[in-house]
Amino acid sequence: MTTTEFIGAAHAQCTALGMPDYEPILVQHPIQPKTRDEVRSLADQVIDQIIAKLLRDKVQQAA
């Protein structure tokens, strides 16, 4: 997961780790000035994507 500002760096890191096709989950940039409730709202927006990605990766590893 990364913010929209760092998508290029996220893709570079994924490639460096041998996962060039991996698509990181994105949230709007910036996070730093947000309140705790605003950060929770961002998390709520992507939690289903995170869970799906974790479960999909787990199923692929088991296969």
N, C-alpha and C positions, 0 to 999 in steps of 0.2 A: 504494500500500500504506500502511496506517495501523494503529494499534492501535484496539481496540474503544472506548477512551475518547474518541477523536477522530473518530468516524464522522460526527458532525454537521458538524464543521469540514471534513472531507473532502468531504461532499456539497455544502456551500456553495462550496468551491473549484471542484469540478467544474462546478457551475452557473455560477459566475462565468466559467469558461473555455469556456462554451458546450456543455458535455457534461452536461446535467441527468440523463440516464438512466445515466450511467457508474456502475458499482458497484465501489468500491475493494476490494482484497483486504485482509482483516483478519487480524491476529494479536492474541493476548491482551495486554492491558495489565497491568502496565507492562513496558517493556523495560530501562530504565535499571539496575535492580539485578541483572539477569541476568548470569550468567557467559558467557564466550565460547561454551562448549559449549551452553548453554541457548539462546543467540541462534541458533546454527547449527541447533539442533533446530527452532526456530520457522521458520527459512528452509527447512529440509527439508520442513516441513509444507505450505508454500505454493508451493514452486518450480514444481510442475506447473501451478498456477493462473497464475503469472506468465508462464511460457513460453506457455501456451495463449492468454492475453490478448495478449501481444506478437505471436504469430503470427496471431491472428485480426485484430488491428488492421492488421498488415502486408498481409494478404490483402485486407481491405476497402479499403485505400488503393490497391492495385494494380488493383482492379476498376473 
